[in-house]
Amino acid sequence: YPGKSDINKFAALSDKMAQYNYNSEYAWMKTWKSPYTPEESDMLTYSGQVEHYNLAQRMLQKYPSVMGQEYAPYTYEMQSTQLSRTGRSGVSFGFSLFQDKGILPYPGGSFAPFYIYTNSIDIDTQLRFFDVCPVYVNYVDDNSTAVEQANIYEANEVTSAGLELSQAIGVYPDWIISSDEIELMYKGCGYDIAVSNITSNFCSLFNEDRGNVLEYFEDLSNYWQKGYGYEINYEIACDLLQDVFTIHDDYISGENKNLLAKYRFAHAETIQPLIAILGFYKDPSPLMADWTEEQQEQRQWKTSNISPFAANIQFILYDCGDSQMIKILVNEVEQIIPGCSSVYCDYNQVKTIYQNYLNASFEDLCFYGETVCQYYC
């Protein structure tokens, strides 16, 4: 569901749309009422619950010996951020895994209750690192000039798309749809599909050309704010990456062979920096506002591919006796790790590839050379 800010914007948009008359195929705009209430803000949709349930089922079929054991907190760890929708994503995933692994009866089987832990938002350096790193917040997140390329593209191409849409639906010149308004309508298309599974309202406003403009604007924003635009964007995912490899190291060394899997549930703002620190979907040069249509079409960094709903990254460790191999999947698609020759890569080689990030200090990156205590005290 939308957040509170967008819910308020949709209510205001509804009032504005009611003031105009439209070409017949867009007549729905005059009577459209926002279906979203403040109480529903940021909630997980039904489709989101189903996506996580089905994801667990597909993974269970693929890795039955690892994921199909009876639940114990020391066998399967589950972690989410301190928000309801990520917790419910984890519950949907966990229920799918453990619905027939316990002793609590219900009509479909015998359920095993499971535990999901979370860290407080203000100290979650693994899953909400983007909130707790002052250097990133000051240099990128709260700095409008950090997304200058997106701002330039918005002022030119997105504004033009709003004008063209005004003409297409029959409200020009009485209403010239602004860049902010067409961006909200584009979000509305996504929510229409996610919440109500309909494409006849806001999605009908976006032909291929307008859709491409809004998609590239979104990609530009994400690239410069969450992706490769600045090194700090993804370097701050180092704590998360280090924990992933620590779990594998402990299994290989024999220090902890009980833990078979750890499942984490977070945000697009977690997924995209992790994608970048791993080196996937990297374009030869930075995304720019003046890229040609051909350059845009050939870009690797596409948010719709990288972080759709229920986006996921899987680290799969293979124990081959004398050696170990690792495979990484993004949204269930096998990736070739940069520096490796196949999707299965020697574990120690991969550790060497990511050595700089595995040795990095979140504290050093984020607190201007001070310790956390020194910075806040």
Residue pairs with C-beta under 8 A, 6 or more apart in sequence:
1 7
1 36
1 40
1 41
1 42
1 43
1 44
1 45
1 191
1 195
2 10
2 36
2 41
2 42
2 187
2 191
3 41
3 42
4 38
4 41
4 42
6 36
6 184
6 187
7 34
7 36
7 37
7 38
7 40
7 41
9 184
10 34
10 36
10 184
10 188
11 34
13 34
13 181
13 184
13 185
13 188
14 32
14 33
14 34
16 175
16 181
17 29
17 30
17 32
18 30
18 31
19 175
20 29
20 30
20 171
20 174
20 175
21 30
21 170
21 171
22 29
22 30
22 169
22 170
22 171
23 168
23 169
23 170
25 204
26 169
26 170
26 204
26 205
28 200
28 201
29 169
32 201
35 195
35 196
36 191
36 195
42 83
42 84
42 85
43 84
43 85
43 88
44 84
44 85
44 88
44 89
44 92
45 194
45 195
47 194
47 195
47 197
47 309
48 85
48 88
48 89
48 92
48 194
48 309
48 310
49 88
49 89
49 92
50 92
51 309
51 310
52 89
52 90
52 92
52 93
52 96
52 265
52 310
53 92
53 93
53 95
53 96
54 96
55 93
55 96
55 310
55 312
55 332
56 67
56 92
56 93
56 94
56 96
56 97
57 96
58 332
59 67
59 314
60 67
60 68
60 96
60 97
63 316
66 260
66 261
67 97
67 260
67 261
69 75
69 76
69 101
69 260
70 101
70 102
70 112
71 97
71 98
71 101
71 102
71 112
71 113
71 114
72 258
73 114
73 115
74 258
74 259
75 258
75 259
75 260
75 261
76 97
76 114
76 259
76 260
76 261
76 262
76 263
77 117
77 259
77 261
77 262
77 263
78 90
78 93
78 94
78 114
78 115
78 116
78 117
78 262
78 263
78 264
78 265
79 90
79 116
79 117
79 118
79 119
79 126
79 127
79 262
79 263
79 264
79 265
80 86
80 87
80 89
80 90
80 116
80 118
80 127
80 264
80 265
80 266
81 87
81 118
81 119
81 121
81 124
81 127
81 128
81 265
81 266
81 267
81 270
82 118
82 119
82 120
82 121
82 124
82 128
86 265
86 266
86 267
87 116
87 118
87 265
89 265
89 310
90 116
90 263
90 265
91 116
93 263
93 265
94 114
94 116
94 263
95 111
97 114
98 111
98 112
98 113
98 114
99 108
99 109
99 111
99 112
100 108
100 109
100 110
100 111
101 110
101 111
101 112
102 110
102 111
102 112
102 113
103 110
103 112
104 110
104 111
104 112
104 113
105 111
116 265
118 124
119 125
119 126
119 127
121 128
121 131
121 132
122 131
122 132
123 132
124 131
124 132
125 132
125 133
125 239
125 362
126 239
126 240
126 243
126 264
127 240
127 264
127 266
127 267
127 270
128 266
128 267
128 269
128 270
129 136
129 236
129 237
129 239
129 240
129 270
129 273
129 362
130 136
130 137
130 141
130 226
130 236
130 269
130 270
130 273
131 137
132 366
133 232
133 236
133 362
133 365
133 366
134 366
134 367
134 368
134 375
135 232
135 365
135 366
135 367
135 368
136 232
136 233
136 236
136 366
139 146
139 230
139 232
140 146
140 224
140 225
140 229
140 230
140 232
140 233
141 225
144 151
146 224
146 225
146 229
146 230
147 220
147 221
147 224
147 225
147 229
148 224
149 220
149 224
149 286
149 287
149 288
149 289
150 217
150 220
150 221
150 224
150 289
152 289
152 290
153 216
153 217
153 220
153 289
154 179
154 183
154 217
155 179
156 289
157 213
157 216
157 217
157 289
158 179
158 182
158 183
158 213
158 214
158 217
159 178
159 179
160 213
161 182
161 209
161 210
161 213
161 214
162 176
162 177
162 178
162 179
162 181
162 182
163 172
163 176
163 177
164 210
165 177
165 182
165 185
165 205
165 210
166 172
166 173
166 175
166 176
166 177
168 205
169 205
171 177
177 185
182 210
182 214
183 214
183 217
185 202
185 205
185 206
186 202
186 206
186 211
186 214
186 218
188 201
188 202
189 199
189 201
189 202
189 203
189 205
189 206
191 202
192 198
192 199
192 201
192 202
192 203
193 199
193 203
194 309
206 214
212 293
212 296
215 302
215 303
215 304
216 291
216 296
218 303
219 287
219 299
219 301
219 302
219 303
220 287
220 289
222 268
222 272
222 301
222 303
222 307
223 229
223 286
223 287
223 301
224 230
224 287
225 233
226 233
226 268
226 269
226 272
226 273
226 276
227 233
227 234
227 272
227 273
227 275
227 276
227 301
228 234
228 276
228 282
228 283
228 286
228 301
229 286
229 287
232 365
233 273
233 276
234 273
234 274
234 275
234 276
234 277
235 277
235 357
235 360
235 365
236 273
236 362
236 365
236 366
237 270
237 273
237 274
237 276
237 277
237 357
238 277
238 357
238 358
238 360
238 361
238 362
238 365
239 362
240 264
240 270
240 274
241 274
241 277
241 278
241 354
241 357
241 358
242 357
242 358
242 360
244 315
245 351
245 354
245 358
247 256
247 259
247 262
248 315
248 317
248 324
248 326
248 347
249 255
250 256
250 259
251 257
251 259
251 317
251 319
252 317
252 319
252 324
252 347
268 303
268 307
268 311
271 306
271 307
271 311
271 313
272 303
272 306
272 307
274 313
275 281
275 306
275 307
275 313
275 330
276 282
277 354
277 357
278 313
278 328
278 335
278 337
278 338
278 354
279 337
279 338
280 328
280 330
280 335
280 338
281 300
281 301
281 302
281 305
281 306
281 330
282 300
282 301
282 338
283 299
283 300
283 301
287 299
287 301
291 299
305 331
306 330
306 331
308 331
311 330
311 331
312 329
312 330
312 331
312 332
313 328
313 329
313 330
314 328
314 329
314 332
315 326
315 327
315 328
316 326
316 327
316 328
316 329
317 324
317 325
317 326
317 347
318 324
318 325
318 326
318 327
318 344
323 346
323 347
323 348
324 346
324 347
324 348
325 344
325 345
325 346
325 347
326 337
326 344
326 345
326 346
326 347
326 350
327 334
327 343
327 344
327 345
328 334
328 335
328 337
328 343
329 335
334 343
335 343
336 342
336 343
337 345
337 350
337 353
338 353
339 349
339 353
340 346
340 349
340 350
340 353
351 358
363 371
363 372
367 374
367 375
368 375
